[in-house]
Amino acid sequence: MNTKFKKITALVFAFLIVAFLVVCFFLNTKSFTVPFKKLSNGEINATEFIAEVKSSYISNVRFKEEFINVNGFFARVTGRNHYNEVSRLKNGMLTYGQRISYDMKYFGNGISDFNSYLQKNDIDYLYVQAPIKVDKNDTLLYKGTVNYANTNVNELIEILENKKVSYIDLRDDMASTKEDLEKYFYNTDHHWTNEGAFYSFQVVMNYLNEHYPDANIDMSITNKDNWKTTTYKNAFLGSHGKRVGKLYAGVDDYNLYTPKFETSEISLYVPKYKNYYDGSFDEAIVVRKDFIENYDLFNEDPYSAYMGGGFPIVHHRNPNAQSDLKILLIKDSFTIPVQCFMSTAFKEIDAIDARYFTECSIAEYVEATKPDVVIEFINPSSFAHKQYATFGIDRAEKQGLETNESKTEKGNVTIKASDKYAYYTLVNKASFNTKYKISFEDVQFLAGNSECITVALYNSTTKQFVSNFALDIDYCRENGGFEWTVVTPEKGTDNLQILIYAGRHGQTVGNNVVFKNVEVVKYSK
């Protein structure tokens, strides 16, 4: 009887879906007719016609979200545990449809070599393993699910132990049981919740406090009672949920964590878009609260409320933080909320997403910035990206041997107010495969104002920025000077320039600025 009922239910839903598809087709005929007209007129060929129809339907189809929801509901009532590259766990949570096996010796050896390189430079290294949304022993996986995430991690941890590389395996406390997953992960997204991110923040901060007792770390920041939690009910349909619809596994609540303690003068700079935010935690970190408040389940990403999402590199500065411990994070998207919480504790954090960072190698960046500790903080899905195991050590070591310095003292540099971009060219023709350090003592605004000064390595041939950085004025004054070190590309024939702007890039109109005692140092072999 039960089997017969299931068959009848499946037939009814199949009929409804076919009827729904027919209605959708007639309501979206423009997505077909416009490309067809182009094909008939010879404007596009058959391959281009198919691509345009597909793109149009994906981007513009009416009732697309309703179709996803109905189809997901059909998959749910018919008992499908694997659907549209998403798998359902035995507790009803959604996870990746497939996680394959990787060569973990490659990762382990790469990390070990990087650790050795850092040790030679008196820089500490910590590997932090975030869990994937599967319990550590894989007991929640349905039969037929291919997921080697934990197997990969187990192999890597064994290698790190044998090579004596410092690590934290967060799976032990965050993914041992189904209760752990339900506490620390979203039901419909691959990321952990802000509860999970905050717990990992506490663990990492405890490690740093234990290993750097003289770093003056304010551990009261890690007390959850000192943070406010604002709950947005049914506000989040995660990356998995967007593929299968809200009727397959429901919708998640979103809890936003913000400090109860006073924060001010925090700054966040996103070089990719030249976005600069400063002020309190709410002003400088929670920059896309609209992602939560819009309740647009299919088109917004509340996970990106902090910082606005993931970027190749971001710079956190906080002159009012107690600790001077200088941190470089090598991270993936799991670390977005974690680094934001950490920005309240440390004066300087740079965070690199190795998947997208192309300015120079990570080891070269270490040579240029000299952090106190490097923390590699990733989840198992990032093993698909070899950038987390290749750091460009050889070239960085060569740069470390470049001790010949040629200094150009430019004295006081004045940039007059401009009606467009007010800037000064510090180096007109920068050499390739070379390190430059730009420094000055202070900045004086004769007219206008800005929270920061922007410096940039600019390709004047392609009209593109190779690298750029915002010098937070309050932070630099607090720490005794303004300085930026940049490594130019290894080779090329284009013309490179080093520019300094009279304030924040794109907002220099009306600024009349004097830079005190500007110096350019070029390092060569």
N, C-alpha and C positions, 0 to 999 in steps of 0.2 A: 504493500500500500504506500509506504514511504517512498519507494523507488518510483512508483507510478505518479505520485504527486510531484516529485522532482521533475519528471519528464514533462508533465503537463505545464508546470511552472516555467520550465525552460522554453517550451514551445510558445507560450503566451508572451514571454519577454522577447523572444526572437522576433515574433510578429510585430510587437510594438517598436522594436529597434529598427526593423526594416521600414515600417511606416514613418518613423521619425526621420530616417535617412532620406526617404523620398521627399518629405516635406522640406528638409534641409537643402536638397538638391535644387528644388524649384525656387527656394528663397535666395539661393546663392548662384543663380545662373550667370551673373555678371563675372564671377571668378572664372567661368569657362568661356563665355562668349567674347570677352575682350581679347584674351590670348588667341582665340580661334580666328577673330577678325585679322589680327596681326599675321597669323599663319597664312590666311587666304591672300593677303596683300603682299606676301613674300618678305615681310619685315623680319620674320624669325623662321628658323627651321623647325623640324619636328622635335628634335631634342630640346631646343629652347622652349617650344610650346609646352611640352610636358613639365619642364622645370617651372615655367611661369604659372601654370595651372596649380601645381603642387604648392608653390610659394604663396599664391593668392588664397588658396583654401586654408592653408595653415595660419596665415596672418589675418585674413579678413572674414573668414567664414562666420556667418551669423549663427547664434545658438551653439557655438563650439563648446562653451563651458557646460551647457546643459547636456550636450551629447556625451561629453566626458563623464559627467555625473551619472547619467542613465546607463552608459556602458559599464561603468565601474560598479553600479548597483547590481546589474545583471551578473557580472563576474562574482560578486560577493554571494548573492543568493544561490548561485549554481556551484558554490564551493571551490572556486578557483583560488589557489594559494600563490600562483605565479602569474602575473598579468602585466603586460606592457613594461617589461624590464624591471618590475618591482616584485619582491617576495614578501609574503606575510609570515611573521613568526607565529609560533603556537599560542602566544599571548595576545595576538591580534595586531601587534605593532608592525610597521612596514620597514623593510630594509632593502639593501641592494639586491638586484636579481642575480648578480654573479660577481664574485671576487676571485680572480684566478691566482695561481701560484706564481711567485716571482723569485728571481735569483737573489736570495737574501745574503749570500756570501759577498756579492757585489756591494750591497748596501752596507753590510757590516764592515768590510775592509775599507770602503770609502770613508765611513764615519770614523773608524779607528785612525786612518791616516790624517784626517782633519784634526782629530783630537791631539795627535802627536805634534802636528804643525802648530796648533794653538799653544801647547805646552812649551814649545821652544820659544814662543813669544810671550811667555808668562801670562797667558790668557786661559781661563778655565772654560771647560765645556760640560754641558749637561744635556743628555738626551731625555726627552719626556714623551712617553708613548700614550697618546690618547686612545681610548677604546673605540671600536666601531660598534654599531648597534646590533651586536650579537653577543650572547653571554659567552664567557671565556671558554666554556667547555662545549659550546655548540649544541646544547640540549634543546634549544628552542627552534632549531631549523627543521623544517619539514623535509621528508625524504625527497631527494631529487634536487635540492637546493645546492648549488655549487658556490661555496664560500670558504676560501682558504685564508681569510684575514687573520684568524688566530694562529693558524699554522705558520704563516709568514712571520708574525710577531714572535712566536715562540723560538723560531730559528734565529731571528735577529737578536733577541735578548740573550740567548746562549752565547752568541758570538761576542756581544758587548761584554758579557761577564768574563769570558776567556781572555779578552783583550784589555780588561780592566778599564773600561770606559764607564764613567758615571751615568747612571740612568734612573728614571722613575717609571714604573709600569703602573699606570692608573687603572688598568683593568681589574687589579686585585680588589679594589674598593668600589669600583664603579660599574663593573660588568661581570660579576661572579654569579649573580642570580637574576631571575626575571624581575624581582622587586627592584634591583639596582637599575636595570634598564628603564623600568616604568618611572622611577624617581628622577633619573638624570637625563633622559632622552625624550625628544618630541615623538609623538605617535606617528606623525606623517612626514617628518623631515629626517635627513640623515645626520643632522647636527645634534649635539647635546643641547639641553635647555640651559638657560642662564643659571639655574640651580647647579647643573653639572659643571658649567664653566666656573662658577664661583667656588665650588668645592676644589676643582683643580688649581684655581688661584691660591686657595689656602694651603694646599699641599706644596706647591712650588715656593710660595713665600716662606713656609716653615723650613724648607730645605735651604733657601738662601740665608735666612736668619741664622740657622745652625752653622753653615759653612763660612759665613762672613759676619762674625760677631761684632766686628768693629765698623760695620757699614751703616750703623745708626738707622736701621729699618724700623719704621713705625708699625708694629704688629697689630695695633688696635684697629688698623684699617681692615684687617682680615676678619674682624668680629662681625658676624652677620647682623647683629643687633644695631650696628652702626650704618646699616644700609636700609633704604626704603624700598619696598616692593610694591609696584603698581601692577595690578592684574587686569589684562584685557581679555575678556571671555570670548572664546570662539573666534579669535582674530587671526589665526595662523594656519594656512594650508601649506605644508612643506613641499620640498622638492619631489618626494615620492607621491604625496597626496595630489599634486598638480597633474601627475601622470595618470592617476586612476580615479580622481574625483573625490568629492567630500562624502559621497554615500558608500564608499568602499571601506574606509576606516575612520571616518569622522573628521573633526576639525580640532586643532589644539588651542589651548589658552596660551597667552604669552605674558610672562612676568618680567617687567622691566626693573632692573636694579639701578638705583642712583644713591649717591652718598647722602647720609644725614649730616655728616661733618662738613665744615666749610671748605669749599674749593674755589680757587680763583687763579687767574693767570696761567691756567693750563692751555697748551696750544697743541694743535694737530695739523700737520702739513701733509698733503697728498701731492707729491711731485707730478704724477701723471696728468692731473687736471689742474695743477697749480691752485688747489683749494686750500685755503688757510682758515682755521677756526681757532678762536681763543676765548677765554673767559672761564666760567664755572664748568664743572663736569657736564651739566646739562647743555651748555652752550657749545662747548668744544668737542664733546664726545657723542652725545645723543643728537646727532645732526640730521637724522631722518626719522623723527618720531611719526611723521605722516605715513610711513610704511605700516605702522601699527594702527594708527587712528582711522585710516581710510577704510579698513575692513574690506579691501578689494582682494579676495582670497587668491584669485588666479594671476593677478598682475602685480602684486606687491610682495615684498619679502621682509617681514618684520625682523628676521634674524639680522638684517643689515641696518637696523635702526642705529646701532653703534657704528660710528665712522662712515656710514653710508655704503658699507660693503667691503670687499677685499680688493687690494691694490698691490702692484709690484713692490712698492716700498712706501712706508709712512714713517713720519718722525713725530714722536711725542716729547714735549718739553714741559717741565713743571718746576719753576724756580722755587716754589714754596714747599716742595717735597723735602722730607728729612734726609733721605739717603742720596749720596753721590755715586752709588754703584752704577756704573755705566753698562747697559745691557743691550746686546744685539739678539733679537729673536729671528730664527729661521723657522717659518711657520706656514700653515695652511689656514683654511677658513675657520677651523675649529678654534683657533687662537684669537679670533676677533674680539669677543667679549673679554677674554682673559687679559689681553694686553691693555684693554681699556681700564679694567680694574687695577692693573699694575701701574698705570700712568698716575695714579693718585699717590703712589709710594716712592717713585724714583724720579729724579730730575731729568734723566735722559734715557729714552728707549727708542731704538730704531728697529723696525720690524720688516723683514723681507719675506715675501712669498716667492720661493725659489722657482715656482712654475712660470712666473711671468717677468721676473727681474732680469734685465738684459744690459744694464749700464756697464757692468764689469762683472768679474767673477766674485763670488762671495768672499773668497780668501783675499782678493784685492781690496774689497770693501773693508775687511778687517785691517789690512795694512794701512788703509787711509784713515780709519776712525779710531783704532786702538780701544776696543771695548774691554771692560774688566771680565765679563763672562758672556759666553755665547750659549744660548739655549735653543736647541733644535726641538720643536714641539709640533708633532704631526700625528695624524690618525692613519690607520693601515691603508686606506684607499690612496694615499699619497705615494705608496710604493710604485704606483704606475708611472711615476715621474722620476727619472734618474737624476734630475737636478738636485734632489735631496741627498745624493751620495757623491756628486762630483762638485768640487769646490774651487777648481782652478789654482791649486796650490803651487804648481811649478812657476807660473808667471808671477804670482804674488811673492814668492821667495826671491825671485830675481829683482823685483822692485824693492824688496827689503834691503837688498845690497846696494841700491842706488843712493850713495852717500854724497855725491857731488852736488852741491847746491849753487845755483846762481840766483842772487837776490836782486830784485828791482824795487827800490824804494821810491814810491810815487808821492810821498808826502801827503798833504791834505788834498783830497779830490772833491771838487764841487760839481754837483749835478743841478743844473738850472731847471726851473719849472717848465714843463712841456705840455702841449695840448693833446699829446698822444702817449708815447712811451718815453719816460725820462730815465735814461740809462747812460752808462759810461763803459767804454771798451777797455778793459784792463789788459787783455792780451789779444792782439789782432790776428796773429797766425800761430795758434798753439800747435805744438808737435804731437804726432801720434805716439802711442805707447810710452806716455810720459805722465808723471805725477806732478800736479801743481798744488801749492797751498796759498790761499788768499787770506790775508788777515788785516785787520785794522783795529784801532784802540776803542773808538766810539763813533757814534753818529749823531749829528746835530741837525734838527729840522729848522730851517730859517722860515719856511712856509709849508703849510700842510702838516700831515701827520701820518703815521703808520705803526702797526703793531710789529712789523717785521721788515727785514731787508731781503730781497731776493737776489741770489747769484746764480749764474747759469753757464753751462758749456753749450755753446750754440753752433750748429752747423749752418754757416751762412750760405753754403751752396744749395742745400736742400731746404733751407728755411725751417729746420726742425731743431728742437731742443734735444740734446743728447742726455743731459743731466741738469737738474736744477734743485735748489735748496733754499729754504726760508730760514734766515737767521732771526730767531725770536729775540727781540731787542731786550726785553726784561730779563730773559734767561741769560743772554750773553753778558749783560752788565753785571748780573749776579755772579757770574763765573769768570769775570775778569778779562773779557775780550771777545772779539768776533773772529771766527776762523772757519774756513771751509777747505777741505782737501778733495780733489777730484782726480780720477785716473782717466786719461783719454783712451779712445779705442786703439786696439792693437795696430791696425793699419788702415790706410785709406788715402785718397787724394783730395778729398773735399777740404774746404777752408773752415777751420775751427776757431771760434772766438770765445773768450771768457768775458762775460758781461756782468755788471753790477747795476741794480735798479734802485731808483729813489723811493723804495718802499716795496709794497706787495705788487708783484707782477700783474699788470692789467689795471692797477688802481693807483697809478703814480701821477695822474693829472693834478697839477697845482703844487706838487711837492718840490721844494728847493732844499737840497740836502748837502751837508758837508761831511765827508768821511775823514776821520782823523788818522794820520800816519798809516797810509795804506802801503802794504808790502806784498809783492808777488814772489814766491819762491818756486823755482823750477828744479826738479830732481832729475838727474841724468846719470847714466852709467859712467 
